[in-house]
Amino acid sequence: MALGLRSAIGSDVGRRRTANEDSGAAGDRLLVVADGMGGHAHGELASALTVAAMLELDERLPRDLSDVDLLGELARAVDEASERLAEHARKEPDTQGMGTTVVALVFDGARLGLAHVGDSRIYRCRGGRLRQLTHDHTMVQQLVDEGQITPEEALVHPRRSVLMRALSTEHPVEADLEFLEPEPGDRYLLCSDGVTAVLPDKAIEDLMAAPTGPEVVVEQLITLANEGGGPDNITAVVADVVDAGEAQAQGVRVVGAASDLR
């Protein structure tokens, strides 16, 4: 069966921030979210440049992706984004130190290529059950992996936002890359930690499993994150895997800081 994607995207500054450093984009085969590193100079520029690099990847890929090294192309796009950050910092030294996370999915009609750096996340809801598909590149996740703290302790750890891996102006970074095998009825979520730092997995699962469209789920995620205090920028992409005949062309939609570069 030929498959397609039906998606929605949204971004909000949240309740406590004055600027949106998140960026995101959703198209017929590309989904991406980038979270500019808070507390660093020009996080919004870092996320916007990274999403721009991903959009250019989508533009240069052929229509038929069956003979394309999709994971190799995703790795190349992450490398290009890193180089753009470094080049920008060389030209404008005040942007030195900017950085961003990134999560991206590219759909070839049968498989999804996944790329991930940082603590933005990708989830899949299948059969009403939510599963986190990415592994946070954070200090607290490393402590959990080593058995030094519990997942519950990680949620309230004072250094839970410290990243161990991110795109930056300092050095290239290696992305986690893998293929996913989507099934009809699957629903995917890409989001910044403005969602996950506020909403527990059960709340996300309830929204993702509900018989509502992607647009409604995105709106509800943003609303609930803000009702929970909205401590950070909030960006979410929700995509349903559908029969190709149901996947009408939606075009590319860009939100957050990246929308200012277009």
Summary of the structure (lengths in Angstrom):
residues: 262
radius of gyration: 17.2
end to end distance: 35.6
largest distance: 51.3
contacts: 970
relative contact order: 0.25
helix: 34%
strand: 28%
